[in-house]
Amino acid sequence: MPFPEGSIIVKDSFAVTESGEVMSGPMFLIEKKEKGFNPSSKDWLFMMLKPDGRL
C-alpha cells in the first residue's frame, strides 16, 4: 500500500520485567518524505523517541 508524502506512522513499545512490572519503551516514528529523499529507504525517515524524550 503506497503512502503519500507527509504520512507519519507511530509505533509504541514496552517491556515487562521478570517481576511483571511494565515499563515504557521507545516510540518509533517513520515519515514519508519527498521522492528522492533517500531511495535506499524508499524515501522514509526513521526516528526513535526514548521514554525520557531524547531522539
C-alpha positions in Angstrom: 0.0 0.0 0.0 1.6 3.3 -1.0 1.6 6.1 1.5 1.5 9.8 0.3 4.3 12.2 1.1 3.9 13.6 4.6 2.4 10.3 6.1 3.6 9.6 9.6 3.4 6.2 11.3 3.9 5.9 15.1 4.5 2.6 17.0 4.9 2.5 20.8 6.6 -0.2 22.7 7.0 -1.6 26.2 9.0 -4.1 28.2 7.8 -6.4 31.0 10.4 -7.3 33.7 10.6 -10.7 35.3 8.7 -9.4 38.3 5.8 -8.3 36.0 6.5 -4.6 36.1 5.6 -2.9 32.8 8.0 -0.2 31.6 7.7 2.2 28.7 9.9 1.6 25.7 10.9 3.7 22.8 8.4 5.2 20.4 9.2 4.5 16.7 8.2 7.1 14.1 8.6 7.0 10.3 7.7 9.8 8.0 7.3 9.5 4.2 9.5 12.2 2.7 9.6 13.7 -0.8 10.7 11.4 -3.7 14.5 11.2 -3.9 15.0 11.9 -0.1 16.6 8.5 0.4 16.0 6.0 -2.3 17.5 3.1 -0.2 14.8 3.6 2.4 12.1 4.2 -0.2 12.1 7.8 1.0 11.2 7.1 4.6 12.8 8.9 7.5 13.2 6.7 10.6 13.3 8.1 14.1 13.1 6.7 17.7 12.0 8.7 20.7 13.2 7.3 24.0 10.8 7.4 27.1 12.8 10.3 28.5 12.2 12.4 25.4 15.6 12.0 23.7 15.7 11.3 20.0 
